């Protein structure tokens, strides 16, 4: 595989900012939550390991407002994560 095209490489260098713009262009809002920030019992405080059984039963709380849908749940090296998305409310979309 070769190098990324210059325009894509420049966007990738911007990091998370590119994802934000992509979702905005699609008319979506995205909100991600670290599980260990929200729920007790998902991460063992002594070992920092994820409690898989608690993770399987975890029903994360969506952000405030209507229309949020669970996009994904995952566990990575930093612990449990969840991401919600919704269509951008009309008032927010009109200001773009």
C-alpha positions as CSV (number, residue, x, y, z in Angstrom):
1,X,0.0,0.0,0.0
2,X,1.2,3.4,-0.8
3,X,1.1,6.7,1.0
4,X,-2.2,8.4,1.6
5,X,-3.2,11.1,-0.9
6,X,-2.0,14.5,0.4
7,X,-5.5,15.8,1.1
8,X,-6.4,12.7,3.2
9,X,-3.1,12.8,5.0
10,X,-3.7,16.4,5.9
11,X,-7.1,15.6,7.3
12,X,-5.8,12.6,9.2
13,X,-3.1,14.8,10.8
14,X,-6.0,16.9,12.3
15,X,-7.0,13.9,14.4
16,X,-10.4,13.8,16.0
17,X,-11.3,17.1,14.4
18,X,-11.9,15.4,11.1
19,X,-14.5,13.1,12.6
20,X,-16.3,16.0,14.0
21,X,-16.5,17.7,10.6
22,X,-17.6,14.5,8.9
23,X,-20.5,14.0,11.3
24,X,-21.5,17.6,11.0
25,X,-21.6,17.3,7.3
26,X,-23.9,14.3,7.6
27,X,-26.2,16.2,9.9
28,X,-25.4,14.1,13.0
29,X,-24.4,14.8,16.5
30,X,-22.1,12.3,18.3
31,X,-21.5,12.0,22.0
32,X,-19.0,9.5,23.4
33,X,-18.8,8.4,27.1
34,X,-16.1,6.6,29.0
35,X,-17.8,3.8,31.0
36,X,-15.6,4.1,34.0
37,X,-16.5,7.8,34.2
38,X,-20.2,7.0,34.4
39,X,-20.8,3.7,36.1
40,X,-19.4,2.1,39.2
41,X,-18.6,-1.6,38.9
42,X,-17.5,-1.5,35.2
43,X,-13.8,-1.3,36.1
44,X,-12.2,-3.0,39.0
45,X,-10.6,-0.3,41.1
46,X,-7.7,-2.5,42.3
47,X,-6.7,-4.1,39.0
48,X,-8.2,-1.6,36.5
49,X,-9.6,-4.6,34.6
50,X,-13.1,-4.3,33.0
51,X,-15.8,-6.4,34.7
52,X,-17.0,-8.1,31.5
53,X,-20.2,-9.4,33.1
54,X,-21.1,-5.8,34.3
55,X,-20.2,-4.5,30.8
56,X,-22.6,-7.0,29.2
57,X,-25.4,-5.8,31.4
58,X,-24.5,-2.1,31.2
59,X,-27.3,0.0,29.8
60,X,-25.5,3.4,29.3
61,X,-27.5,6.6,29.9
62,X,-27.9,8.6,26.7
63,X,-27.0,12.4,26.7
64,X,-29.7,14.9,27.6
65,X,-32.2,15.5,24.8
66,X,-34.3,13.4,22.5
67,X,-33.4,11.1,19.6
68,X,-30.1,9.7,20.8
69,X,-29.4,6.1,19.6
70,X,-26.7,3.8,20.8
71,X,-24.2,3.6,18.0
72,X,-21.7,1.2,19.7
73,X,-20.2,-0.1,22.9
74,X,-16.7,-1.4,23.2
75,X,-13.9,-2.2,25.5
76,X,-10.3,-1.0,24.6
77,X,-7.1,-0.8,26.5
78,X,-8.5,2.3,28.4
79,X,-11.7,0.6,29.5
80,X,-15.3,0.6,28.4
81,X,-16.6,3.1,25.9
82,X,-20.0,4.0,24.4
83,X,-21.0,6.3,21.6
84,X,-24.5,7.8,20.9
85,X,-25.6,9.6,17.8
86,X,-28.7,11.5,16.7
87,X,-29.8,13.7,13.8
88,X,-28.8,17.2,14.5
89,X,-31.8,19.2,15.8
90,X,-33.3,21.6,13.2
91,X,-32.2,24.7,15.1
92,X,-28.6,23.5,15.2
93,X,-28.6,22.4,11.6
94,X,-29.9,25.7,10.4
95,X,-27.0,27.6,12.0
96,X,-24.4,25.7,10.0
